[in-house]
Amino acid sequence: MGEIMAKKAILSYSGGLDTSVCIPILKEKYGFDNVVTVSVDVGQPEAEVKMAEEKAKKISDKHYTIDAKEEFVQNYIFPLIKANGDYEGYVMGTSIARPLIAKKVAEIAEKENVAAFAHGCTGKGNDQLRFETIFRATGLEVIAPMREMNLTREWEIEYAKDHGIPVTATKDKPWSVDENLWSRSIEGGRLEDPNFIPPEEIYEWTVSPEKAPDTPTLLEIGFENGVPVSLNGKKMKGLDLIRELNKIGGKNGVGRSDLVEDRVLGLKARENYEHPAATILIQSHKDLEQLVLSRMELKFKAMVDAQWSELAYQGLVNEPLYEDLNAFIDKTQERVTGTVQVKLYKGNMIVVARKSPFALYSEDLVSFNSQTINQKDAEGYCKYHGFQARMYQSLKKQK
């Protein structure tokens, strides 16, 4: 029985080049007789999910396709919005999805009684960490052929051809694309040169700002307890709202990022992303927080959000601190209810208005035409404001 178990592995499968070549490699190089593949749908194109399923059924021994889109929205994207999730300008689409994918693979692994996990991550990126923090918690062996065999993309393309595995990547256009409901990342090939200007062909969700409509698009986003719930006054499920904002934002050229990112291992990497809905929702949410949270809350939450984003980027969603931070964030979101109006124009997203029943704002008190506050009361405050600085400057002059 032990010998049979030792020959069965489970592979997190996307249908792309890396994970496809893993199947014959696991059999030829690692001695497994059976490879179970699992594809987790977190909002990839339907055609991509179907392609992965059809390909897996041909080259693996058993395949599962898991629909996790609703769970992705409720348990991963919504907490990210509440935390204004952002890592060095990256909205964390790929990183926030990996722990969920790994969790679903681990659930199937227990059902299939496998001896080892496998993934197609390289030894240079972040995804190996995000997958393995979940996989290793099971106590089972983890196999990473790309990392362990030090493989190159060109070698993989040739290996796939030799084994009759169809791949879309070529040596001329070796783009590696990872797409889910929240973002689309594009890397590889000449994009690895930070001084190379990306061709328009790499983008699918967004038009170039130059080709966006000449008329601005106005939207109203409704939030309840920090979560987006409506678009232009119409109540919508999170999944539908995000999809609609991806379409609207993409048509206006909103949501492109081209940045040099610090990976967990210390390597700097040039990354390209598309994320229209994420851009609109996070900026709108952050603006609404500015209206309803106190100055002290905002200052402290900025630190919490940064730490939350660091943990999420690393895939450490099982870290106790991650749970602690979410508890604080959820408490602040009890008042983040209201609407935010935004303007989309030629690649730009601008907040133009906002309102909330919990606004810490008084039009009367702040107005230049109001006498509700006696301005003379501020004189005493002004006398003490900067008191020590004035003493310091006076001492400097005496020297």
C-alpha positions in Angstrom: 0.0 0.0 0.0 2.8 2.4 0.9 4.5 1.8 -2.4 1.4 2.5 -4.4 0.8 5.8 -2.5 4.4 6.9 -3.1 3.7 6.8 -6.9 0.7 9.2 -6.8 1.1 12.9 -6.9 -1.3 15.8 -7.1 -0.5 18.8 -9.3 -1.9 22.3 -9.2 -2.7 22.7 -12.9 -3.3 25.9 -14.9 -3.1 24.4 -18.4 0.0 26.5 -19.3 3.4 25.5 -20.3 5.0 25.0 -16.9 2.3 22.9 -15.3 1.7 20.9 -18.5 5.3 19.7 -18.8 5.2 18.8 -15.1 3.0 15.8 -15.8 5.4 13.8 -17.9 8.4 15.1 -15.8 6.8 13.7 -12.7 6.5 10.3 -14.3 9.8 10.2 -16.2 12.1 12.0 -13.6 10.4 11.3 -10.3 8.9 7.9 -10.8 5.2 8.6 -10.2 2.7 6.3 -11.9 -0.3 8.6 -11.4 -0.6 12.3 -11.6 -3.9 13.9 -10.4 -4.4 17.5 -11.7 -6.5 20.2 -10.1 -7.6 23.4 -11.8 -9.2 26.1 -9.6 -11.4 28.6 -11.3 -10.8 32.0 -9.7 -12.2 34.0 -12.7 -10.0 32.9 -15.6 -11.7 33.1 -19.1 -14.1 30.2 -19.5 -12.2 29.1 -22.6 -9.0 28.9 -20.6 -10.7 26.8 -17.8 -12.2 24.5 -20.5 -8.8 24.2 -22.3 -7.0 23.3 -19.1 -9.7 20.6 -18.4 -9.5 19.1 -21.9 -5.7 19.1 -21.9 -5.5 17.6 -18.4 -7.8 14.8 -19.3 -5.6 13.9 -22.2 -2.2 14.0 -20.4 -3.0 13.4 -16.7 -4.5 10.3 -15.0 -7.4 12.1 -13.2 -8.5 15.7 -13.3 -10.7 18.0 -11.1 -12.0 21.5 -12.0 -13.1 23.5 -8.9 -15.2 26.6 -9.2 -14.0 28.9 -6.4 -15.0 32.3 -7.8 -17.5 33.2 -5.1 -15.2 32.1 -2.4 -12.4 34.2 -4.0 -14.6 37.3 -3.9 -16.0 36.9 -0.4 -13.0 35.6 1.5 -10.0 37.1 -0.4 -10.9 40.1 -2.6 -13.3 41.8 -0.2 -10.8 41.6 2.7 -8.2 43.0 0.2 -10.4 46.0 -0.6 -11.0 46.6 3.1 -7.2 46.7 3.6 -6.6 48.8 0.5 -4.3 46.0 -0.6 -1.3 47.4 -2.4 2.3 46.1 -2.5 4.7 48.6 -4.1 1.9 49.7 -6.4 0.8 46.2 -7.3 -2.8 45.4 -6.5 -2.1 41.8 -5.7 -4.3 39.8 -8.0 -2.0 36.8 -8.5 -0.7 36.7 -4.9 -4.1 36.9 -3.2 -5.4 34.0 -5.4 -2.6 31.5 -4.7 -3.5 30.5 -1.2 -7.0 29.8 -2.2 -5.9 27.7 -5.1 -3.5 25.8 -2.8 -6.2 25.3 -0.3 -8.5 23.7 -2.9 -5.7 21.5 -4.2 -5.0 20.4 -0.6 -8.7 19.4 -0.1 -8.5 17.2 -3.2 -5.2 15.8 -2.1 -6.7 14.5 1.1 -9.6 13.0 -0.8 -7.2 11.2 -3.3 -4.8 10.1 -0.6 -1.7 11.2 -2.5 1.9 11.1 -1.3 3.1 14.4 -2.7 2.1 17.8 -4.0 3.6 19.3 -7.2 3.5 22.8 -8.7 5.0 24.5 -11.7 6.6 27.5 -10.0 10.2 28.4 -10.6 12.8 29.0 -7.9 13.0 32.7 -8.7 9.5 33.9 -8.0 7.0 34.3 -5.2 4.4 31.7 -6.1 6.5 28.8 -4.8 6.2 30.4 -1.3 2.5 31.1 -1.6 1.7 27.5 -2.7 4.1 25.8 -0.3 3.0 27.6 2.9 -0.3 25.8 2.4 1.0 22.5 1.0 3.7 22.0 3.7 1.1 22.4 6.4 -0.2 19.0 5.4 3.1 17.3 6.2 3.3 15.8 2.7 6.3 16.1 0.3 6.4 19.0 -2.1 7.9 18.7 -5.6 8.8 21.6 -7.8 10.3 20.3 -11.0 11.1 23.8 -12.5 13.1 24.7 -9.4 14.7 21.4 -8.7 15.8 20.8 -12.3 16.7 24.4 -12.9 14.7 24.5 -16.1 14.5 27.3 -18.7 11.4 28.3 -20.7 13.1 27.4 -24.0 13.8 23.9 -22.7 10.2 23.5 -21.6 8.9 24.5 -25.0 11.1 21.9 -26.7 10.2 19.3 -24.1 6.5 19.9 -24.7 6.9 19.5 -28.4 8.8 16.3 -28.0 5.9 14.9 -25.8 3.1 16.1 -28.0 1.9 18.7 -25.5 0.3 21.8 -27.3 1.5 25.1 -25.9 0.7 28.7 -26.9 4.0 30.2 -25.8 6.7 30.4 -28.5 10.3 31.5 -28.5 9.3 34.8 -30.3 6.3 35.5 -27.9 7.0 33.7 -24.7 4.6 35.8 -22.6 3.6 34.2 -19.4 0.0 35.3 -18.5 -1.8 34.7 -15.3 -5.4 35.9 -15.2 -8.1 35.8 -12.6 -11.2 37.9 -11.7 -9.1 40.6 -10.0 -6.1 41.1 -12.3 -4.2 40.0 -15.4 -0.4 39.7 -15.1 2.0 39.5 -18.1 5.7 38.7 -17.9 8.5 36.9 -19.6 10.4 37.3 -22.9 11.5 40.9 -23.7 9.3 42.2 -20.9 12.1 41.0 -18.5 14.1 44.0 -19.8 12.9 47.0 -17.7 14.0 49.3 -20.5 11.8 47.6 -23.1 8.5 49.3 -23.9 5.7 46.7 -23.9 3.9 46.2 -27.2 0.1 46.8 -27.2 -0.4 43.1 -28.0 0.3 42.1 -24.4 -2.9 43.8 -23.2 -6.4 42.3 -23.4 -8.5 43.9 -20.7 -7.6 47.5 -21.4 -7.4 49.8 -24.4 -4.5 52.2 -24.7 -5.4 55.6 -23.1 -5.0 57.2 -26.6 -7.8 55.0 -28.0 -10.1 55.4 -25.0 -13.4 57.5 -25.5 -13.1 61.2 -25.7 -16.1 61.6 -23.3 -15.5 60.8 -19.6 -17.5 58.0 -17.9 -19.1 58.8 -14.6 -19.8 56.0 -12.1 -21.2 55.8 -8.6 -19.9 53.0 -6.3 -21.9 52.1 -3.3 -20.2 50.5 -0.2 -21.6 48.8 2.9 -19.2 48.0 5.8 -16.2 48.5 3.4 -17.5 46.2 0.8 -18.7 47.3 -2.7 -22.4 46.5 -3.1 -23.8 48.7 -5.9 -23.0 50.4 -9.2 -24.9 53.5 -10.3 -27.5 52.8 -7.7 -28.1 49.2 -8.7 -27.4 46.5 -6.1 -25.0 43.9 -7.5 -23.3 40.7 -6.3 -19.5 41.2 -5.8 -18.6 38.9 -8.7 -20.9 40.6 -11.2 -19.9 44.1 -10.0 -16.2 43.3 -10.4 -16.7 41.9 -13.9 -18.7 45.0 -15.0 -16.1 47.4 -13.6 -13.4 45.4 -15.5 -15.3 46.0 -18.7 -16.1 49.7 -18.1 -12.6 50.5 -16.7 -10.9 48.6 -19.5 -12.8 50.5 -22.2 -11.5 53.7 -20.7 -7.9 52.5 -20.5 -8.0 52.4 -16.7 -6.0 49.9 -14.7 -2.5 49.4 -16.2 0.6 49.0 -14.1 4.2 48.7 -15.4 6.5 48.5 -12.4 9.7 47.1 -11.0 8.7 44.9 -8.0 10.7 43.6 -5.1 10.1 39.9 -4.9 10.2 38.1 -1.5 13.5 36.4 -2.3 15.1 39.8 -3.0 15.2 39.8 -6.8 13.8 42.9 -8.5 11.4 41.9 -11.4 9.7 44.0 -14.1 6.0 43.2 -14.0 3.0 44.3 -16.2 -0.6 44.1 -14.9 -4.1 45.0 -15.9 -6.7 45.6 -13.1 -9.5 48.0 -14.0 -12.0 47.0 -11.3 -9.3 46.8 -8.7 -8.1 50.3 -9.4 -11.6 51.8 -9.3 -12.7 49.9 -6.1 -9.6 50.4 -4.0 -9.2 54.1 -4.8 -12.9 54.6 -4.1 -12.8 52.7 -0.9 -9.7 54.6 0.3 -11.4 57.9 -0.4 -14.5 56.9 1.5 -12.4 55.9 4.5 -10.9 59.4 4.4 -14.4 60.8 4.9 -15.5 58.5 7.8 -12.5 57.5 9.8 -10.7 59.7 12.3 -7.3 61.1 11.7 -5.8 58.7 14.3 -7.6 55.8 12.7 -6.4 56.6 9.3 -2.8 57.0 10.4 -2.8 53.7 12.3 -4.7 51.9 9.6 -2.2 52.9 7.0 0.4 50.9 8.9 -1.9 48.0 9.3 -2.8 48.0 5.6 0.9 48.0 4.7 1.6 45.0 7.0 -1.5 43.2 5.8 -0.3 43.7 2.2 3.1 42.4 3.0 1.7 39.2 4.5 -0.8 38.8 1.6 1.9 39.3 -1.0 4.0 36.6 0.7 1.0 34.3 0.8 1.1 34.1 4.7 -2.6 34.0 5.2 -2.2 31.4 7.9 0.1 33.7 9.9 -1.7 34.6 13.2 -0.9 38.3 12.6 -2.9 38.2 9.4 -6.0 37.2 11.4 -5.2 39.8 14.0 -4.9 42.6 11.4 -8.2 41.5 9.8 -9.9 41.8 13.1 -8.8 45.5 13.4 -9.6 46.2 9.8 -13.1 44.8 10.1 -13.8 46.9 13.1 -12.9 50.1 11.2 -15.1 49.0 8.3 -18.3 49.2 10.4 -18.6 52.8 9.4 -17.3 52.6 5.8 -20.7 52.9 4.2 -21.7 55.4 1.6 -21.2 56.2 -2.1 -18.2 57.5 -4.1 -18.5 59.1 -7.6 -15.6 58.6 -10.0 -14.7 59.9 -13.4 -12.9 57.6 -15.9 -11.1 59.3 -18.7 -8.2 58.3 -21.0 -6.5 56.0 -18.5 -7.2 58.1 -15.4 -9.6 57.4 -12.5 -10.5 60.4 -10.5 -12.8 60.6 -7.4 -15.1 63.6 -7.9 -17.6 63.2 -5.0 -18.4 61.1 -1.9 -21.0 60.9 0.8 -21.7 58.8 3.9 -24.1 58.9 6.9 -21.0 58.3 9.0 -19.0 61.2 7.6 -16.8 63.0 10.2 -17.5 66.2 8.3 -19.5 69.3 9.0 -20.1 71.6 6.1 -21.3 74.3 8.5 -18.2 74.2 10.7 -15.7 74.1 7.9 -17.5 76.8 5.7 -15.8 80.2 5.2 -19.3 81.7 5.5 -20.1 80.2 8.9 -19.7 81.8 12.3 -20.7 78.7 14.3 -17.1 78.4 15.4 -15.5 81.5 16.9 -12.3 81.8 15.0 -10.7 83.8 17.8 -10.7 80.6 19.9 -7.8 79.3 17.7 -5.5 82.1 18.7 -4.4 80.3 21.9 -3.6 77.1 20.0 -1.5 79.1 17.5 0.6 80.6 20.3 1.7 77.2 21.5 1.9 75.6 18.0 5.6 75.3 17.1 6.7 76.7 20.5 9.8 74.5 20.9 10.8 75.1 17.3 10.7 78.8 17.9 12.9 78.4 21.0 15.4 76.2 19.0 15.6 78.8 16.2 16.2 81.6 18.8 19.0 79.6 20.4 20.6 79.1 17.0 20.7 82.8 16.4 22.3 83.5 19.7 25.2 81.2 18.8 
